[in-house]
Amino acid sequence: MLRRIPSTPLVCLVIFLSTIFLNASWAAAPDESLDILLKPNQGVSAPVTAAHKAKTRAGFRAAAPAAVVLYPPLPPLGITKVKPQGICGPVGPGFSGCILPMPMPGQWEMGVQMIFGRTRGIVAWPRYTPYLAWGSENSVNLNDDLGLPAHAVVPEFTARYQFRPNWSFRYTVIGFQFNGGNGTFQGGSNGFGVTYFGNIPLTWGLQVSSQWQHTWQTLELVYDALKTCNSVLSISGGWLHTDDRITANCVQCGYYTGIFSKGGDSGYVAMQLQQCVRTAQNGGSFSLDNKVGAIFGDDAYGWDIQLGGRYSIPLNCGRSGYAKGGYRFVDYKKNQQDFILTNAIEGGFVEFGFIF
């Protein structure tokens, strides 16, 4: 007689295994299986929390990438009047570098310079005259013959606009009016004892009054060839316009007034080097500022040389003010068939300006 196999335990075992594999609350990881198996069967699985969903299986998912922080931070959206100084700042305690304040794109640099110099010049108008022996070249000294001042204060205004990181426009104007004479003419400086200014013969004992109006204007395109946080080497080229009007009055001469009025347009090229020497912890910077310019074209030639130093003080939002001082030499000569004009200004100068 065959032994009867009990069926009730087998049915219970099948139902138990089916419950384990088909239950919706099965653990998300193998290490959680024991906890779930030991819990009583609640019939309905509990809702999965957000923290539980955020867990990932170890070894199957990579870690989330770290957040990227941009430095320096991006500027705020919208239109801003003053541009930030950029990567060359800021200066604070423990700072040991050297930063040269310079205009950023969209900023202006404006300054006023006063030259405490010696002024001199010669005008030959006409250049040759038959009234002098052997047709010698005529010559009138602006200081000795016309009595114009030999020392004066000459102002200059400069404006520069930075429209690209390495490109800018620069405009410069020098202008003055000197009055002289009102004394007795002591004789021509050419050695003949007489000289001519236009049709006026100037000889010993004549009462002469004079005036000189002079204007110098340059417009340049400036390129910063080498530019770092502590130095800038710039080259520029552009246009130079000059106007000179010299007037001499002599009542005793019979011709009363002689007026020399000439203008000229020449080329102008320059090179400027600014080198930071020291920056203090309060942001003030001392730097060397040297410039050499050359004049050519339109029968004219000359030089414009500046040697000096600059001290800059930071303000805010990328703006700064500066004071500059040094020595300057400007020499201009124009030779044409009918006249000669030379003038020079040399001496110390001071300059004050802003970058904004």
Secondary structure, 3 states (H helix, E strand, C coil): CCCCCCCHHHHHHHHHHHHHHHCCCCCCCHHHHHHHHHCCCCCCCCCCCHHHHHCCCCCCCCCCCCCCCCCCCCCCCCCCCCCCCCCCCCCCCCCCCCCCCCCCCCCEEEEEEEEEEEEEEEEEECCECCCCHHHCECCEECCCCCCCCCEEEEEEEEEEEEEECCEEEEEEEEEEEEEEEEEECCCCCCCCCEEEECCEEEECCCEEEEEEEEEEEEEEEEEEEEECCCEEEEEEEEEEEEEEEEEEEEHHHCCEEEEEEEEEEEEEEEEEEEEEEEECCCCCEEEEEEEEEEEEECCEEEEEEEEEEEEEEECCCCCEEEEEEEEEEEEEEEECCCCEEEEEEEEEEEEEEEEC
